[in-house]
Amino acid sequence: MLELYHWSIAGTALGLVLIGLWGVLTRRNIIRIALAFTLADTGVNLLLVWTGHIPDRTSPIHDSTTAALNATEAMVDPLPQALVLTSIVIGVAVAALFVVVAVLASRRTGSADIRRLRELRW
């Protein structure tokens, strides 16, 4: 049962990435593209967390319950968690930049359609 749960998380992450990529490639509204990009980013983060999970191990917090000698065998690797935390911060910054560009472009052209952004060339 635990194995099914483990693989369902991977399937959910892959589904989020695929839906996000589909949204980025097929939509013309820049706000919907930003939302689809954020959805794909969330799927990638979930996939990174899934790859860092090792069954029957604890979180990488060293306290008195874990012995110092077998800490590496009792805990998961904290690197994927650190990468996901960094990715979340970068994803929020990219999403904010996406929204700012969308608002400024829609003010300038009167539409959020990416086909009208050709008018904004330098």
Residue pairs with C-beta under 8 A, 6 or more apart in sequence:
2 55
6 50
6 53
6 55
9 46
9 50
10 47
10 50
12 43
12 46
13 43
13 44
13 46
13 47
13 50
14 43
14 47
15 43
16 39
16 40
16 42
16 43
16 46
17 40
17 43
17 44
17 47
18 43
19 36
19 39
19 40
19 43
20 36
20 37
20 38
20 39
20 40
20 41
20 42
20 43
21 36
21 40
22 36
23 32
23 33
23 35
23 36
23 37
23 39
23 40
24 33
24 36
24 37
24 40
27 33
27 36
28 113
28 114
28 115
29 112
29 113
29 114
30 98
30 101
30 102
30 105
30 106
30 112
30 113
30 114
30 117
31 99
31 102
31 112
33 98
33 114
34 95
34 98
34 99
34 102
37 94
37 95
37 98
38 91
38 95
41 87
41 91
41 94
41 95
42 91
44 87
45 84
45 87
45 88
45 91
48 80
48 83
48 84
48 87
49 80
49 81
49 84
51 80
52 76
52 77
52 79
52 80
52 81
53 76
54 76
54 77
57 73
57 74
57 75
57 76
58 66
58 74
58 75
58 76
59 75
59 76
60 75
60 76
60 77
60 78
60 81
61 75
62 68
62 71
62 75
66 74
66 75
67 74
102 112
105 112
105 116
105 117
105 120
106 112
108 119
108 120
109 116
109 117
109 119
109 120
110 116
